[in-house]
Amino acid sequence: MALSIVILAAGQGKRMASDLPKVLQPLAGRPLLQHVVDCARGMGADRIHVVYGHGGDGVRAVFAGQPLEWVLQAEQRGTGHALLQAMPAIPDEHLVLVLFGDVPLVQGSTLSTLVGRAGPKSLALLSVQLDDPGGYGRVLRDKAGNVYRIVEQKDANRKELAVRECNTGVLAAPAGALKRWLAGLSNDNAQREYYLTDVVTQAVRDGFKVEALPAPTTAEVLGVNDRLQLAELEGDYRRLRARELLAAGVTLADPLRLDVRGTVTAGRDVAIDVNVVLEGRVVLGDRVVVGPGCVLRDVTIEADALLAPYCVLDGAIVGERCVVGPYARLRPGTRLLADARVGNFVELKNATLGAGSKANHLSYLGDSTIGAQVNIGAGTITCNYDGANKWPTTIEDGAFIGSGTMLVAPVTVGRDATIGAGSTITKPAPRDGLTLERSQQKSPAGWQRPTQASAEERERAIEHARLPPEQPVE
């Protein structure tokens, strides 16, 4: 059967105490709803329908451009009513999988198994065993173990409240039958709402097989209603991603102190120290070592590279055997070729550092092309911005840039050139020679170090420093 997925995402989330709709609250750097949408895409559905309500325009704006069908639930009258809004757009011959926008950790493998249990004459739902089932509907079974009803907590009696098998809300059922069941729902209950769970009773009445599939883990079916639950799920997500990396052969100094907020591809014998954050698409080659406190976003780190502690890399490519940091920043467009070195408090932006070149201390290299075996002295700055335009700097192979050099772009330093320390270079520096620019050093006779000025002296000095009034143009 063809598959249609409906994600219920209309809830307000009052307990979040936030102006942001609940489904837009961030988990691992992405909205809760985005996690569910990404999982749904992996199911190969014909269409994905999102039922939205509270903060609707804002929710749709965040997901603009994504292939989703949006359905408005203008008045929140329960989960059954929410699903009913999406059903007219779904063909009767489809199988419908119902997900929730605030249940972000549900796994594709679990959903595939669930969908496989549903069919033309069967309904499958996802259940979970909870030691503390407060707030959840209970799955009721007869003496033979067959599911015959789900009762919400507010409508349950004492015996039913003792049941520990809980309904997650996630279910799969044939669309034609589901439409019929939804049309027959009643709101005669404690909350005066149309419960989606009441379709189970109707399915049993119609002779359908109803199967409750236990979730493999509790974490993947937990919803978010407040900040505490969101924080707990953040921890569950960290553990899940850490286990994936460990299973792939990555060494983690402490799995509880790693944040993975994107996709990570790791080679063999990769080692990651504590308090590292991985965002976007991160590729780590064989034997890469990532030091503590590093933040990596959309980067590729090639084999045998070392990132020393507390580096921030964004949109960069680091070549084989490079050494970066500590406390280095590589901004978008940066590429380090093999064996390059970038040291402490060095920043590169839209720059290429050639093979074997090094910038070890306190430098800024922006909009630059730097050749092989170049030495960049401490305190070197490429002055690439004139207030309106960004200009390039080219440093050819083998050049030596002395400490404290200002390279005023656009400018070229030739092959094997040497720039004397403390120079401000504004013109091309020729190959193989020394270029330096320094003003004459002076030591004025009789100079004395300033003393603390009186209030009157400060006032006079400030008045003297003020700009004269502008004169009218004749």
C-alpha positions in Angstrom: 0.0 0.0 0.0 1.1 3.6 -0.7 2.0 5.5 2.4 0.9 8.9 3.5 2.3 10.4 6.7 0.5 12.9 8.9 2.4 14.9 11.5 0.2 16.5 14.2 1.9 19.8 15.1 -0.8 22.2 16.1 -0.3 22.3 19.9 0.5 25.5 21.7 2.8 24.2 24.4 1.7 26.5 27.2 4.0 24.8 29.7 7.1 25.8 27.7 6.4 29.4 28.8 7.7 30.7 25.5 6.5 32.8 22.6 7.9 30.2 20.2 5.5 27.5 19.2 6.3 24.2 20.8 7.3 22.4 17.6 9.9 25.1 16.9 11.7 24.6 20.2 15.3 23.5 19.5 16.6 20.1 20.1 20.3 19.6 19.1 20.1 22.9 17.3 17.1 22.0 15.1 13.3 22.5 15.7 11.5 19.5 17.2 9.4 19.3 14.1 12.4 19.2 11.8 13.6 15.9 13.5 10.2 14.4 12.9 10.1 15.6 9.3 13.5 14.2 8.6 12.5 10.8 9.9 9.3 10.9 7.9 11.3 11.6 4.7 13.3 8.5 5.2 10.1 6.4 5.1 9.5 7.0 1.4 6.0 8.3 1.8 3.9 9.5 -1.1 3.2 12.7 0.8 3.9 14.2 4.2 1.1 16.3 5.7 1.7 18.6 8.6 -1.3 19.7 10.7 -0.5 23.1 12.2 -2.3 25.6 14.4 -0.7 27.7 17.1 1.9 30.1 15.6 1.0 28.7 12.1 2.6 31.4 10.0 5.8 31.2 11.9 5.9 27.4 11.7 5.4 27.4 7.9 8.0 30.1 7.4 10.7 28.0 9.1 9.9 25.1 6.8 9.5 27.2 3.6 10.7 25.3 0.5 10.4 21.9 2.1 8.1 19.4 0.3 5.3 19.4 2.9 1.5 19.6 2.6 0.2 22.0 5.2 -3.2 21.6 6.9 -4.7 24.2 9.2 -6.4 23.1 12.5 -7.9 26.5 13.3 -9.5 25.3 16.5 -7.7 22.7 18.7 -10.3 20.1 19.6 -8.2 17.0 20.1 -5.9 14.7 18.2 -8.8 13.0 16.4 -10.1 16.3 15.2 -6.5 17.3 14.1 -6.1 14.1 12.0 -9.5 14.6 10.5 -8.4 17.9 8.9 -5.8 16.1 6.8 -7.8 13.0 5.7 -9.7 14.5 2.7 -6.4 14.9 0.9 -5.4 11.2 1.4 -6.6 8.5 -1.0 -8.7 5.7 0.6 -6.3 3.0 -0.6 -3.3 4.6 1.2 -1.9 3.5 4.5 -1.7 6.4 7.0 1.2 6.8 9.5 0.4 9.3 12.3 3.4 11.0 14.0 3.7 13.9 16.4 5.7 17.1 16.0 6.8 17.1 19.6 8.0 13.4 19.7 11.4 14.0 18.0 13.5 10.9 18.6 11.3 8.3 17.0 13.5 6.1 14.8 12.9 5.1 11.2 13.6 1.5 11.9 10.8 1.4 14.5 8.4 3.1 12.2 9.2 0.7 9.3 8.4 -2.2 11.6 5.1 -0.5 12.7 4.0 0.2 9.1 4.8 -3.5 8.2 2.3 -4.6 10.9 -0.6 -2.5 9.5 -2.6 -3.4 6.4 -6.1 -3.4 4.8 -7.6 -5.1 7.8 -5.2 -4.3 10.6 -4.2 -1.3 12.7 -0.8 -1.0 14.4 0.1 1.3 17.3 3.3 2.0 19.1 3.2 1.4 22.9 5.7 1.8 25.7 6.1 0.3 29.2 6.6 3.1 31.8 7.3 2.8 35.5 5.6 6.2 35.9 2.8 6.4 33.3 1.3 9.6 34.6 -0.3 11.6 31.8 -0.4 8.8 29.2 -3.3 6.8 27.9 -3.3 3.1 28.9 -3.4 0.2 26.4 -6.0 -2.2 27.6 -5.9 -5.9 26.7 -8.3 -8.8 27.2 -7.4 -12.1 28.9 -6.0 -13.4 25.7 -3.7 -10.4 25.4 -5.6 -8.7 22.5 -5.8 -4.9 22.5 -9.4 -3.8 22.7 -9.3 -0.2 23.9 -7.1 2.7 24.9 -8.3 4.9 27.8 -6.9 8.4 28.5 -5.7 8.9 32.0 -8.4 11.4 32.9 -11.1 8.9 32.0 -9.4 5.8 33.5 -10.6 4.0 36.7 -8.3 2.8 39.4 -7.7 -0.6 37.8 -7.0 0.9 34.4 -4.6 3.5 36.0 -2.5 0.5 37.3 -1.7 -0.5 33.7 1.9 0.3 32.7 1.6 -0.2 29.0 1.0 3.2 27.6 -0.1 4.6 24.2 2.4 6.8 22.4 -0.1 8.1 19.9 1.9 6.8 16.9 -0.2 4.5 14.8 -0.6 3.2 11.2 -4.0 2.3 9.7 -5.7 2.1 6.3 -7.0 5.5 5.2 -10.5 4.5 4.1 -11.3 2.8 7.4 -9.6 5.6 9.4 -11.8 8.2 7.7 -14.9 6.3 8.8 -13.7 5.9 12.3 -12.7 9.6 12.7 -16.1 10.6 11.5 -17.7 8.6 14.2 -15.7 10.1 17.1 -17.4 11.6 20.1 -16.2 14.2 22.6 -18.1 12.7 25.5 -15.1 12.6 27.8 -13.4 14.5 30.6 -11.5 16.8 28.3 -14.4 17.3 25.8 -12.0 16.5 23.0 -12.1 14.1 20.0 -9.5 11.5 20.9 -7.6 9.8 18.1 -7.2 6.8 20.5 -10.9 6.1 20.3 -10.5 4.7 16.8 -9.0 1.6 18.4 -12.4 0.6 19.8 -14.0 1.1 16.5 -11.3 -1.0 14.7 -11.9 -3.8 17.1 -15.7 -3.5 16.6 -15.2 -3.7 12.8 -13.2 -6.9 13.1 -9.7 -5.4 12.4 -6.6 -6.8 14.0 -5.1 -4.3 16.4 -1.5 -4.8 17.4 0.5 -2.8 19.9 4.1 -2.8 19.1 6.4 -2.1 22.1 8.9 0.7 21.3 12.5 -0.5 21.5 13.5 2.4 23.8 11.6 4.8 25.9 13.5 7.8 24.7 12.3 7.6 21.1 8.6 7.9 22.0 8.8 10.6 24.7 7.1 13.9 23.9 8.0 17.4 25.0 5.7 19.4 27.2 8.0 21.6 29.3 11.6 22.7 29.6 12.6 19.9 31.8 11.4 17.3 29.4 13.2 19.1 26.6 16.5 19.1 28.5 16.0 15.4 29.3 15.5 14.6 25.6 18.6 16.6 24.7 20.5 14.2 27.0 18.9 11.2 25.3 19.8 12.6 21.9 23.4 13.1 22.9 23.6 9.5 24.2 22.0 8.1 21.0 24.4 9.9 18.7 27.4 9.0 20.9 26.4 5.3 20.7 26.3 5.6 16.9 29.9 7.0 16.8 31.2 4.4 19.2 29.6 1.6 17.2 31.4 3.1 14.1 34.8 2.8 15.9 35.3 6.4 17.1 37.0 6.9 20.5 35.1 9.3 22.7 36.8 10.5 25.9 33.4 10.9 27.5 30.2 10.0 25.5 28.1 12.2 27.8 30.1 15.3 26.9 29.7 15.3 23.1 27.0 17.2 21.2 26.2 16.0 17.7 23.9 18.4 15.9 24.2 17.2 12.3 25.6 14.3 10.4 29.1 12.9 11.1 31.1 10.6 8.9 34.2 9.3 10.6 37.1 7.2 9.4 39.1 4.6 11.3 40.7 5.4 14.7 39.2 8.9 15.1 39.5 10.3 18.6 37.3 13.0 20.1 37.9 14.6 23.4 35.4 16.2 25.8 33.0 19.1 25.2 33.1 19.0 21.4 30.2 20.2 19.3 29.7 18.9 15.8 27.2 20.7 13.7 26.0 20.5 10.1 27.9 18.0 7.9 31.2 17.0 9.5 33.6 14.6 7.8 36.5 13.2 9.9 39.2 11.3 8.1 41.3 8.3 9.4 43.2 9.0 12.7 41.9 12.5 13.1 42.2 13.8 16.7 39.8 16.5 17.9 40.9 18.2 21.1 38.6 19.3 24.0 36.2 22.2 23.5 36.3 22.3 19.7 33.3 23.5 17.7 33.1 22.1 14.1 30.4 23.2 11.6 30.2 21.9 8.0 33.9 20.9 7.8 36.1 18.2 6.3 39.1 17.2 8.3 41.4 14.9 6.3 43.5 12.0 7.6 46.0 12.4 10.5 45.1 16.0 11.2 45.2 17.3 14.8 42.8 19.9 16.2 44.2 21.2 19.4 41.9 22.4 22.2 39.2 25.1 21.8 39.3 25.7 18.0 36.2 26.9 16.1 36.0 25.7 12.5 33.1 26.7 10.2 32.9 25.8 6.5 36.6 24.9 6.3 38.7 22.0 4.8 41.7 20.9 6.7 44.2 18.8 4.8 46.2 15.7 5.8 48.6 16.0 8.7 47.6 19.6 9.4 47.9 20.9 13.0 45.3 23.5 14.1 45.2 25.5 17.3 44.8 25.7 20.2 42.4 28.6 20.0 42.3 29.0 16.3 39.4 30.0 14.1 38.8 28.9 10.6 35.9 30.7 8.9 34.0 29.8 5.7 36.1 29.4 2.6 39.2 28.4 4.4 41.4 25.5 3.1 44.6 24.2 4.7 46.6 22.0 2.4 48.7 19.0 3.6 51.1 19.6 6.5 50.0 23.2 7.1 50.0 24.6 10.6 47.7 27.2 12.2 48.5 28.1 15.8 47.0 29.9 18.7 44.8 32.9 18.1 45.1 32.8 14.3 42.0 33.4 12.2 41.6 32.6 8.5 38.6 33.6 6.3 38.2 32.7 2.6 41.9 31.8 2.6 44.1 29.0 1.3 47.2 28.1 3.3 49.5 26.0 1.1 51.2 22.7 1.8 53.7 23.0 4.7 53.0 26.6 5.3 52.5 27.9 8.9 50.9 30.8 10.7 51.6 30.0 14.3 50.6 33.0 16.4 48.2 35.9 16.6 47.4 36.6 12.9 44.5 37.3 10.7 44.5 36.1 7.1 41.5 37.0 5.1 40.7 36.7 1.3 44.2 35.3 0.8 46.0 32.8 -1.3 49.1 31.6 0.4 51.5 29.2 -1.4 53.6 26.3 -0.1 56.3 26.5 2.6 55.4 30.1 3.6 56.1 31.4 7.1 53.6 33.9 8.5 55.1 35.7 11.4 53.2 36.6 14.6 50.9 39.5 14.4 50.6 39.5 10.6 47.4 41.0 9.3 46.0 41.1 5.8 44.2 44.4 5.5 41.5 43.1 3.1 38.6 45.5 3.7 38.6 49.2 2.8 35.2 49.9 4.2 33.3 49.0 1.1 35.2 46.2 -0.7 37.1 43.0 0.1 40.5 42.8 -1.6 42.8 39.8 -2.2 46.3 39.1 -0.9 48.6 36.7 -2.7 51.7 35.2 -1.0 53.7 33.0 -3.3 55.7 29.8 -2.4 58.5 30.1 0.0 57.9 33.6 1.2 58.8 34.7 4.7 56.5 37.3 6.4 58.1 38.9 9.4 56.2 39.5 12.6 53.9 42.5 12.9 53.5 42.9 9.1 50.4 44.7 7.6 49.7 43.5 4.1 47.4 46.2 2.6 45.3 44.4 -0.1 45.2 44.1 -3.0 48.9 43.1 -2.8 51.2 40.3 -3.9 54.3 39.0 -2.2 56.5 37.2 -4.6 58.1 33.7 -4.5 60.8 33.4 -1.8 60.4 37.0 -0.9 61.2 38.2 2.7 59.2 40.9 4.4 60.9 42.6 7.3 59.2 42.6 10.7 57.0 45.6 11.4 56.4 46.5 7.7 53.3 47.9 6.1 53.3 46.6 2.6 51.1 48.4 0.0 52.9 47.5 -3.2 54.0 44.2 -4.8 57.1 42.7 -3.0 59.5 41.3 -5.6 60.7 37.7 -5.6 63.9 36.5 -3.8 64.5 39.9 -2.1 64.0 41.7 1.1 61.2 44.3 1.4 60.7 46.4 4.5 59.0 49.6 5.4 59.8 51.4 8.6 59.6 55.0 9.9 62.7 56.4 11.5 63.1 55.5 15.2 63.4 58.4 17.5 64.3 58.9 21.2 63.5 62.6 22.0 65.8 64.2 24.6 64.2 65.4 27.8 61.0 63.4 27.4 59.2 62.5 30.6 56.5 60.0 31.3 53.1 61.7 31.8 51.8 62.2 35.3 48.2 62.3 36.6 46.5 65.3 35.1 44.4 67.7 37.3 40.7 68.2 36.5 41.4 71.6 35.1 44.1 70.2 32.8 41.8 67.4 31.6 39.1 69.9 30.7 41.5 72.1 28.8 42.9 69.1 26.9 39.4 67.9 26.0 38.3 71.3 24.8 41.4 71.7 22.7 40.7 68.3 21.0 37.2 69.2 19.9 36.6 69.7 16.2 36.0 73.3 15.1 32.4 74.1 14.0 31.8 73.6 10.3 31.9 76.8 8.2 29.1 77.6 5.9 29.7 77.0 2.2 29.6 80.3 0.2 
